[in-house]
Amino acid sequence: MPDITGSNAEQTPQPKRRILAIWFARLSVDRWRLAQGCEEGEGADTLPTALITETAHGPRIEALNRAGHAAGPREGMMLADARTLCPAIQIAPADPAGDLASLRKLALWSQRWGPWSALDEPDGVLVDITAAAHLFGGEKRLLADVAAAFAQRKLMTRAAIAPTAGAAWALAHYGPQSSIVGEGECIMRALADLPVAALRLNEDVLTILGRLGLKRIENIGNIATGTIDRSEADARDSLHRRFRNRKSPSANPLIRLDQLLGRLPEPLLPVVPNNAPMVQRRLAEPIRHRSLLDKVLEDLAEDMQRELEARGEGARRLEVGLWRVDGEVIVRALELAAATRAPDHIIRLFANKLEDIDAGFGIETVRLRASWAEPLALSQSDVEAAAERHGISLSACIDRLTVRLGAQAVRRPVARASHLPERAQYWQAPLDPVPPGAADAVKNRQRPLKMLDRPEQIAVLYASPDGYPQRFRWRGDVRDVVRVEGPERIAPEWWREKSTTRLRDYYRIEDTKGQRYWIYRHGLLGDGRGGVPMWYLHGLAA
């Protein structure tokens, strides 16, 4: 057996990494134009049009079409300033969520040029075309195919190919159209004259670099490598000192430069297609009778129900594919008015669709696919019905948990007819009967969402004449009271407690931060059952 880990493996040439960057220069405006139904030459670009986003200071322009750019406004400009330059500008609200969804679809569709792609938000796609360009006749023809494919969809694009994602992005945004860069020193030579904005830096970083006189990538490259004259030594030291503690790539030009040149890896998150739910049966023997086909479809409908339940979806469009022995494929589809995953409903709808099926010499494969699915929540009735159907009842679940966790580990709270909060409920076995009237005794009482296991003493710093604290300290923090509700007086249970047990006055209070507490004063001044009353915190409300 040959040794694949020795010198023979080292001689195998590894393909050089190639990244295709695609920039959709007018993705937002084109989405709006297509949504309005405008055709090319019918107002699509003749009227100045802008997409706006609401900000704290008013509407801001997000994107412009050709006529809008020609009229003077620019992206990022306030709408009021844009109307000063072009009073006739048309506006429409931007749709960032819709743009991101469309960009994801374009990224998945762009995998026709490479095995995987990644989003370059908000208006770009990165495609790994390593060892794939020869399938299109070379990288030049691949770029031509990219331009032609998106031109058919009325999307203006700029594309470039480089060994790294950073270099490809820089060329697509700031380089010549359809640029191609090789390995090694070719990257720096090709990108030397590009502005520093091609490094994908934040606006504040670009401002700092402009003040230092660093306007091109070549300037940053010379500083990073030290190949500069003595007059620029101060700028180099200042750049290293200013950015040495910034770990974010978009805030550090030196990190971005290393990523651009391939010295540092730049991880990319591939876009994974959300495949449509699909179930199928490969039959051991071909079937020709309708009764057998209905049985197979029934099994597939139940499998589809479990598949859709796991995804939290329901089917709106279903397709049944039948593969005959002679190779012919028969497809029957139906579209539903609302999302569903009920097997009986699916089988009933497909009953008429399969009346004219010609099985020929037999059907050997049956496939059910939900080509259109929508979110569908799981209702409580569905859970209980599924439990009864599969024999997974509540009692069986409790028995399993009890055996696995112990007899005392599975309990449920039960209300008790007691005025004392710590005695208002107790724990019992899940299926034991509840005492009658216990819940009615406490159902109208307002209690906080969280009760402390033991009331914690608080230090009252200032109390009002009415008797409740205006300021108190709890767990080291001082809190000022702004609202008070109460008191609710709870007397001790005389048949259980001693005669010296003090009563409680409960208050629902709120501090300046909006946090609500349930506190009580233990005892009254001069009640003859102790000294100065103490204050305790017993619960936290929403």
C-alpha positions as CSV (number, residue, x, y, z in Angstrom):
1,M,0.0,0.0,0.0
2,P,1.5,3.4,-0.9
3,D,2.3,5.8,1.8
4,I,0.0,8.8,1.4
5,T,1.4,10.7,4.4
6,G,5.0,10.8,3.3
7,S,6.8,12.6,0.5
8,N,4.4,11.5,-2.1
9,A,1.6,13.4,-0.4
10,E,3.7,16.5,-0.1
11,Q,4.3,16.6,-3.9
12,T,0.6,16.8,-4.6
13,P,-0.1,20.4,-5.6
14,Q,-2.8,22.1,-3.6
15,P,-5.2,24.4,-5.5
16,K,-4.7,28.1,-4.9
17,R,-7.6,29.7,-3.2
18,R,-9.7,32.0,-5.3
19,I,-12.5,34.2,-4.0
20,L,-15.2,35.9,-6.2
21,A,-16.6,39.1,-4.7
22,I,-19.9,40.4,-6.2
23,W,-21.2,43.8,-5.2
24,F,-24.8,44.7,-6.0
25,A,-24.6,48.4,-6.3
26,R,-28.4,49.0,-6.5
27,L,-29.9,46.1,-4.7
28,S,-32.4,48.1,-2.6
29,V,-33.6,50.4,-5.4
30,D,-34.1,47.5,-7.7
31,R,-36.1,45.6,-5.1
32,W,-38.4,48.6,-4.7
33,R,-38.7,49.1,-8.4
34,L,-39.7,45.5,-9.0
35,A,-42.1,45.6,-6.1
36,Q,-43.9,48.6,-7.7
37,G,-44.1,46.7,-11.0
38,C,-42.1,49.3,-13.0
39,E,-40.6,48.1,-16.3
40,E,-37.4,49.3,-17.8
41,G,-38.1,52.6,-19.5
42,E,-41.4,53.3,-17.7
43,G,-40.2,55.5,-14.9
44,A,-37.8,53.0,-13.4
45,D,-34.8,55.4,-13.6
46,T,-36.3,58.6,-15.1
47,L,-37.6,60.0,-11.8
48,P,-35.2,60.7,-8.9
49,T,-36.1,58.0,-6.3
50,A,-34.7,57.4,-2.9
51,L,-35.2,54.8,-0.1
52,I,-35.3,56.3,3.4
53,T,-34.7,55.0,6.9
54,E,-36.2,56.7,10.0
55,T,-33.6,57.8,12.5
56,A,-33.6,59.8,15.7
57,H,-32.8,63.0,13.7
58,G,-35.3,62.4,10.9
59,P,-35.5,60.4,7.6
60,R,-32.1,59.5,6.1
61,I,-31.4,58.4,2.6
62,E,-30.5,54.7,2.3
63,A,-30.2,54.3,-1.4
64,L,-30.7,56.2,-4.7
65,N,-31.3,55.3,-8.3
66,R,-29.4,56.8,-11.3
67,A,-31.7,59.9,-11.6
68,G,-31.4,60.5,-7.9
69,H,-27.6,60.5,-8.0
70,A,-27.7,62.8,-11.0
71,A,-29.9,65.3,-9.1
72,G,-27.3,65.7,-6.4
73,P,-28.4,63.8,-3.2
74,R,-26.2,61.1,-1.9
75,E,-26.6,58.1,0.4
76,G,-26.5,59.0,4.1
77,M,-27.8,62.5,3.5
78,M,-30.8,63.7,5.5
79,L,-34.0,63.8,3.5
80,A,-34.5,67.5,4.3
81,D,-31.1,68.3,2.8
82,A,-31.8,66.1,-0.2
83,R,-35.1,68.0,-0.9
84,T,-33.2,71.2,-0.9
85,L,-31.0,69.9,-3.8
86,C,-33.9,68.1,-5.5
87,P,-37.5,69.1,-4.5
88,A,-39.0,66.5,-6.9
89,I,-37.3,63.5,-5.4
90,Q,-39.6,60.5,-4.9
91,I,-39.3,58.5,-1.6
92,A,-40.2,55.1,-0.4
93,P,-39.4,53.3,2.9
94,A,-36.4,51.0,2.9
95,D,-36.8,47.3,3.7
96,P,-33.6,46.1,5.3
97,A,-35.1,42.7,6.3
98,G,-36.4,42.2,2.7
99,D,-33.0,43.2,1.3
100,L,-31.3,40.7,3.5
101,A,-33.6,37.9,2.5
102,S,-33.1,38.7,-1.1
103,L,-29.3,38.9,-0.6
104,R,-29.5,35.4,1.0
105,K,-31.3,34.0,-2.0
106,L,-28.8,35.6,-4.4
107,A,-26.0,34.1,-2.3
108,L,-27.5,30.6,-2.6
109,W,-28.1,31.1,-6.4
110,S,-24.5,32.3,-6.7
111,Q,-23.3,28.9,-5.7
112,R,-23.6,28.0,-9.4
113,W,-20.0,29.4,-9.7
114,G,-18.5,27.7,-6.6
115,P,-19.2,25.1,-3.9
116,W,-20.1,27.6,-1.2
117,S,-20.9,31.3,-0.8
118,A,-21.1,33.8,2.1
119,L,-23.0,37.0,2.7
120,D,-21.2,40.3,2.5
121,E,-23.8,42.5,4.2
122,P,-25.5,44.6,3.2
123,D,-25.0,44.5,-0.5
124,G,-22.5,41.8,-1.5
125,V,-21.7,38.1,-1.9
126,L,-18.4,36.2,-1.6
127,V,-18.1,33.0,-3.5
128,D,-15.3,30.4,-3.2
129,I,-14.4,29.5,-6.8
130,T,-11.2,27.5,-5.9
131,A,-10.5,24.9,-8.7
132,A,-13.8,25.7,-10.3
133,A,-13.0,28.5,-12.9
134,H,-11.9,26.0,-15.6
135,L,-15.5,24.8,-15.7
136,F,-16.5,28.1,-17.3
137,G,-13.5,28.4,-19.5
138,G,-11.3,30.4,-17.2
139,E,-11.7,33.3,-14.7
140,K,-12.4,35.9,-17.4
141,R,-15.2,33.9,-18.8
142,L,-16.5,33.3,-15.4
143,L,-16.7,37.0,-14.7
144,A,-18.4,37.5,-18.0
145,D,-21.0,34.9,-17.1
146,V,-21.6,36.6,-13.7
147,A,-22.2,39.9,-15.4
148,A,-24.6,38.4,-18.0
149,A,-26.5,36.4,-15.4
150,F,-27.2,39.3,-13.2
151,A,-27.9,41.6,-16.1
152,Q,-30.8,39.4,-17.0
153,R,-32.2,40.0,-13.6
154,K,-31.8,43.8,-13.9
155,L,-29.2,43.9,-11.2
156,M,-26.1,46.1,-11.6
157,T,-23.0,44.3,-10.3
158,R,-19.3,44.7,-10.0
159,A,-17.2,41.6,-9.6
160,A,-13.6,40.7,-9.0
161,I,-11.5,37.7,-8.3
162,A,-8.5,37.6,-5.9
163,P,-6.8,35.1,-3.5
164,T,-8.4,36.6,-0.4
165,A,-11.8,37.9,0.5
166,G,-10.4,41.3,1.4
167,A,-8.6,41.8,-1.9
168,A,-11.6,40.7,-3.9
169,W,-13.9,43.0,-1.9
170,A,-11.6,46.0,-2.4
171,L,-11.3,45.4,-6.2
172,A,-15.1,44.9,-6.6
173,H,-15.8,48.2,-4.8
174,Y,-12.9,50.4,-5.8
175,G,-11.0,48.7,-8.5
176,P,-11.5,48.4,-12.3
177,Q,-14.5,46.4,-13.5
178,S,-13.9,42.6,-13.7
179,S,-10.5,42.7,-12.0
180,I,-8.4,39.6,-11.5
181,V,-5.4,39.4,-9.2
182,G,-2.9,36.6,-8.8
183,E,-1.0,35.4,-5.8
184,G,1.9,36.9,-3.7
185,E,3.1,40.4,-4.4
186,C,0.6,40.9,-7.2
187,I,-2.0,41.7,-4.5
188,M,-0.2,44.8,-3.2
189,R,0.8,46.0,-6.6
190,A,-2.8,45.8,-7.8
191,L,-4.3,47.4,-4.8
192,A,-1.6,50.0,-4.0
193,D,-3.5,52.9,-5.5
194,L,-6.9,52.1,-4.0
195,P,-8.1,54.4,-1.2
196,V,-7.9,53.2,2.4
197,A,-11.7,52.8,2.4
198,A,-11.1,49.6,0.4
199,L,-9.8,48.0,3.7
200,R,-13.4,47.9,5.0
201,L,-12.7,50.2,8.0
202,N,-15.1,52.2,10.2
203,E,-15.8,55.8,9.4
204,D,-14.0,57.0,12.6
205,V,-10.9,55.0,11.6
206,L,-11.0,56.5,8.1
207,T,-11.1,60.0,9.6
208,I,-8.1,59.3,11.8
209,L,-6.1,57.9,8.8
210,G,-7.1,61.0,6.7
211,R,-5.7,63.3,9.5
212,L,-2.4,61.3,9.4
213,G,-2.2,61.8,5.6
214,L,-2.7,58.1,4.9
215,K,-5.0,58.0,1.9
216,R,-4.0,55.0,-0.1
217,I,-3.4,51.3,0.7
218,E,0.2,51.7,-0.4
219,N,0.8,54.1,2.5
220,I,-0.6,51.6,5.1
221,G,1.5,48.9,3.5
222,N,4.7,50.9,3.7
223,I,4.0,51.6,7.4
224,A,3.2,48.0,8.2
225,T,6.4,46.6,6.6
226,G,8.6,49.5,7.6
227,T,9.6,50.4,4.0
228,I,9.2,54.2,4.5
229,D,11.6,57.1,4.7
230,R,12.6,58.7,8.0
231,S,10.1,61.6,7.5
232,E,7.2,59.1,8.0
233,A,8.6,57.5,11.1
234,D,6.4,59.5,13.4
235,A,3.3,58.5,11.4
236,R,4.3,54.8,11.6
237,D,4.8,55.0,15.4
238,S,1.6,56.9,15.9
239,L,-0.4,54.3,13.8
240,H,1.0,51.4,15.8
241,R,0.4,53.0,19.1
242,R,-3.1,54.2,18.2
243,F,-4.4,50.9,17.0
244,R,-2.4,48.3,18.9
245,N,-5.3,47.7,21.4
246,R,-8.1,47.4,18.9
247,K,-9.0,43.8,18.3
248,S,-11.9,44.3,15.9
249,P,-10.7,44.0,12.3
250,S,-12.9,46.9,11.1
251,A,-11.3,49.2,13.7
252,N,-7.6,48.2,13.0
253,P,-6.1,49.0,9.5
254,L,-3.1,46.8,10.2
255,I,-5.3,43.7,10.8
256,R,-7.3,44.5,7.7
257,L,-4.1,44.8,5.7
258,D,-2.9,41.4,6.9
259,Q,-6.2,39.8,6.0
260,L,-6.1,41.5,2.5
261,L,-2.6,40.1,1.9
262,G,-3.4,36.6,3.3
263,R,-1.2,36.9,6.3
264,L,-4.1,36.5,8.7
265,P,-7.1,34.1,8.1
266,E,-10.5,35.7,7.6
267,P,-13.2,33.2,8.5
268,L,-16.3,33.3,6.4
269,L,-19.7,31.9,7.3
270,P,-21.2,29.9,4.4
271,V,-24.8,30.3,3.5
272,V,-26.5,26.9,4.0
273,P,-29.6,26.4,1.9
274,N,-32.9,25.7,3.8
275,N,-33.9,22.5,2.0
276,A,-37.6,21.9,1.5
277,P,-39.1,19.1,3.8
278,M,-39.1,15.8,1.9
279,V,-39.9,12.2,2.7
280,Q,-39.8,9.2,0.3
281,R,-40.2,5.4,0.1
282,R,-38.1,3.1,-2.0
283,L,-40.3,0.1,-2.4
284,A,-38.8,-3.4,-2.3
285,E,-41.3,-4.5,-5.1
286,P,-43.0,-2.2,-7.6
287,I,-46.6,-1.6,-6.9
288,R,-49.4,-1.3,-9.5
289,H,-52.6,-1.2,-7.4
290,R,-54.2,2.0,-6.1
291,S,-54.9,0.6,-2.6
292,L,-51.1,0.0,-2.1
293,L,-50.3,3.4,-3.4
294,D,-52.8,4.9,-0.9
295,K,-51.1,3.0,1.9
296,V,-47.7,4.3,0.9
297,L,-49.0,7.9,0.7
298,E,-50.6,7.5,4.1
299,D,-47.2,6.6,5.6
300,L,-45.5,9.5,3.8
301,A,-48.1,11.9,5.1
302,E,-47.4,10.8,8.7
303,D,-43.7,11.1,8.1
304,M,-44.2,14.6,6.6
305,Q,-46.2,15.6,9.7
306,R,-43.3,14.7,12.0
307,E,-40.8,16.5,9.7
308,L,-42.9,19.7,9.7
309,E,-43.5,19.5,13.4
310,A,-39.7,19.3,14.0
311,R,-39.3,22.5,11.9
312,G,-42.3,24.3,13.4
313,E,-43.8,24.7,9.9
314,G,-46.9,23.8,7.9
315,A,-47.1,23.0,4.2
316,R,-48.7,25.4,1.7
317,R,-47.7,23.5,-1.5
318,L,-47.2,19.7,-1.7
319,E,-45.8,17.6,-4.5
320,V,-46.0,13.8,-4.9
321,G,-43.5,12.3,-7.3
322,L,-43.9,8.7,-8.6
323,W,-41.0,7.0,-10.2
324,R,-42.0,4.1,-12.5
325,V,-39.9,1.1,-13.4
326,D,-39.5,2.3,-17.0
327,G,-37.9,5.6,-15.8
328,E,-40.9,7.9,-16.3
329,V,-41.6,10.3,-13.4
330,I,-45.2,11.4,-12.6
331,V,-45.7,14.5,-10.5
332,R,-48.9,15.7,-8.9
333,A,-49.0,19.0,-6.9
334,L,-51.6,20.8,-4.9
335,E,-51.6,24.2,-3.1
336,L,-53.4,24.8,0.2
337,A,-55.3,27.8,1.4
338,A,-53.6,27.7,4.8
339,A,-50.5,26.0,6.2
340,T,-51.3,22.5,7.5
341,R,-49.6,19.2,8.4
342,A,-52.6,17.1,9.1
343,P,-52.1,13.7,7.4
344,D,-55.8,13.0,6.9
345,H,-56.3,16.3,5.2
346,I,-53.3,15.7,2.9
347,I,-54.4,12.2,2.0
348,R,-58.0,13.4,1.3
349,L,-56.8,16.2,-1.1
350,F,-54.4,13.9,-3.0
351,A,-57.2,11.3,-3.5
352,N,-58.6,13.0,-6.6
353,K,-55.1,13.9,-7.9
354,L,-54.1,10.3,-8.2
355,E,-57.2,9.0,-10.0
356,D,-55.6,9.1,-13.5
357,I,-52.3,7.6,-12.5
358,D,-50.9,5.0,-15.0
359,A,-48.5,2.8,-13.0
360,G,-47.2,1.0,-16.2
361,F,-45.1,-1.9,-15.1
362,G,-45.1,-0.6,-11.5
363,I,-44.0,2.3,-9.3
364,E,-40.8,1.7,-7.3
365,T,-40.3,5.1,-5.6
366,V,-42.8,7.5,-4.1
367,R,-41.7,11.0,-2.8
368,L,-43.7,13.6,-0.9
369,R,-42.1,17.1,-0.9
370,A,-43.3,20.4,0.7
371,S,-42.0,23.0,-1.8
372,W,-43.7,25.8,0.1
373,A,-43.8,25.8,3.9
374,E,-44.7,28.5,6.4
375,P,-44.3,28.8,10.2
376,L,-47.1,27.0,12.1
377,A,-47.2,26.9,15.8
378,L,-47.8,23.7,17.7
379,S,-51.1,23.9,19.7
380,Q,-51.8,22.1,22.9
381,S,-54.5,19.9,21.4
382,D,-51.9,18.7,18.8
383,V,-49.6,17.7,21.6
384,E,-52.3,15.8,23.6
385,A,-53.6,14.1,20.5
386,A,-50.1,13.0,19.4
387,A,-49.4,11.7,23.0
388,E,-52.6,9.6,22.9
389,R,-51.8,8.3,19.4
390,H,-48.3,7.3,20.2
391,G,-49.1,6.0,23.7
392,I,-47.1,8.7,25.5
393,S,-49.6,9.9,28.1
394,L,-48.9,12.2,31.0
395,S,-49.0,9.4,33.5
396,A,-46.5,7.4,31.5
397,C,-44.2,10.4,31.4
398,I,-44.4,10.9,35.1
399,D,-43.7,7.2,35.8
400,R,-40.5,7.4,33.7
401,L,-39.3,10.6,35.4
402,T,-40.0,9.1,38.8
403,V,-38.0,6.0,38.1
404,R,-35.1,8.0,36.6
405,L,-35.0,10.9,39.0
406,G,-36.4,9.4,42.3
407,A,-39.7,9.4,44.1
408,Q,-39.3,12.8,45.7
409,A,-38.0,14.6,42.5
410,V,-41.3,14.8,40.7
411,R,-43.7,17.1,42.5
412,R,-46.3,19.9,41.7
413,P,-47.3,22.9,43.8
414,V,-50.8,22.8,45.4
415,A,-52.5,25.8,47.0
416,R,-53.4,25.6,50.6
417,A,-56.0,27.6,52.6
418,S,-53.6,29.7,54.7
419,H,-53.0,33.4,55.0
420,L,-49.3,33.1,55.6
421,P,-47.4,33.3,52.4
422,E,-44.9,30.6,53.3
423,R,-47.7,28.2,54.0
424,A,-49.9,29.2,51.1
425,Q,-48.8,26.2,49.0
426,Y,-47.1,22.8,49.4
427,W,-45.7,20.1,47.1
428,Q,-47.4,16.8,46.4
429,A,-47.2,13.9,44.0
430,P,-48.3,15.0,40.5
431,L,-51.4,12.8,40.2
432,D,-52.7,12.9,43.8
433,P,-56.1,14.6,44.1
434,V,-56.2,18.3,45.1
435,P,-58.1,19.1,48.3
436,P,-61.4,20.8,47.5
437,G,-61.6,24.5,48.1
438,A,-57.8,25.0,48.5
439,A,-57.4,27.0,45.3
440,D,-60.5,29.2,46.0
441,A,-59.1,30.4,49.3
442,V,-56.1,32.1,47.6
443,K,-57.2,32.8,44.0
444,N,-58.0,36.5,44.6
445,R,-54.8,37.4,46.4
446,Q,-52.1,39.3,44.6
447,R,-48.7,37.7,45.2
448,P,-45.3,38.5,43.6
449,L,-43.9,36.4,40.8
450,K,-40.8,35.4,42.9
451,M,-41.0,34.5,46.5
452,L,-37.8,34.3,48.6
453,D,-37.3,31.0,50.4
454,R,-36.6,33.0,53.6
455,P,-37.6,36.7,54.0
456,E,-34.4,38.9,54.1
457,Q,-34.1,41.7,56.5
458,I,-33.7,45.2,55.1
459,A,-32.3,48.3,56.8
460,V,-34.8,51.2,56.7
461,L,-32.9,54.5,56.4
462,Y,-35.9,56.8,56.4
463,A,-39.5,56.1,57.1
464,S,-42.6,58.3,56.4
465,P,-45.1,59.2,59.1
466,D,-47.5,56.7,57.5
467,G,-45.2,53.9,58.5
468,Y,-43.7,52.6,55.2
469,P,-40.0,53.2,54.3
470,Q,-39.0,56.0,52.0
471,R,-35.5,54.6,51.6
472,F,-34.0,51.3,52.5
473,R,-30.9,49.2,52.0
474,W,-31.0,45.6,50.7
475,R,-28.0,43.5,49.7
476,G,-25.7,46.5,49.8
477,D,-27.7,48.8,47.5
478,V,-29.8,51.8,48.7
479,R,-33.2,52.2,47.0
480,D,-35.6,55.1,47.1
481,V,-39.3,54.3,47.2
482,V,-41.6,56.2,44.8
483,R,-44.9,54.3,45.0
484,V,-46.5,52.3,47.7
485,E,-49.6,50.1,47.9
486,G,-50.9,48.7,51.1
487,P,-50.9,47.7,53.9
488,E,-52.2,44.1,53.8
489,R,-52.3,43.0,57.4
490,I,-51.7,39.3,58.0
491,A,-52.3,38.1,61.5
492,P,-50.6,35.0,62.9
493,E,-52.4,31.7,63.0
494,W,-53.5,31.7,66.7
495,W,-54.2,28.0,66.7
496,R,-50.6,27.2,65.6
497,E,-48.5,30.2,66.8
498,K,-47.7,31.4,70.3
499,S,-49.5,34.3,71.7
500,T,-46.4,36.4,71.4
501,T,-46.1,36.1,67.7
502,R,-46.3,39.5,66.0
503,L,-48.5,40.4,63.0
504,R,-47.3,41.6,59.6
505,D,-48.1,44.6,57.5
506,Y,-47.3,43.9,53.8
507,Y,-46.6,46.7,51.3
508,R,-46.1,46.5,47.5
509,I,-43.5,49.2,46.7
510,E,-41.7,50.5,43.6
511,D,-38.3,52.1,43.5
512,T,-36.9,54.8,41.2
513,K,-35.6,52.1,38.7
514,G,-39.1,50.6,38.3
515,Q,-38.3,47.4,40.3
516,R,-41.2,46.3,42.5
517,Y,-40.9,44.6,45.9
518,W,-43.1,42.9,48.5
519,I,-42.0,43.9,52.0
520,Y,-43.5,43.7,55.4
521,R,-43.2,45.2,58.8
522,H,-42.9,42.6,61.5
523,G,-44.9,43.9,64.5
524,L,-46.2,47.2,65.6
525,L,-44.6,49.8,67.8
526,G,-45.9,49.3,71.4
527,D,-47.8,46.1,70.8
528,G,-46.2,44.6,73.8
529,R,-44.8,41.6,71.9
530,G,-41.3,42.7,71.3
531,G,-39.0,45.7,70.7
532,V,-38.8,47.9,67.6
533,P,-40.6,46.4,64.6
534,M,-38.2,45.0,61.9
535,W,-38.6,45.2,58.1
536,Y,-38.2,42.3,55.7
537,L,-38.3,41.7,52.0
538,H,-40.4,38.7,51.0
539,G,-40.8,38.8,47.2
540,L,-40.0,40.4,43.9
541,A,-42.8,41.5,41.5
542,A,-42.6,42.1,37.7
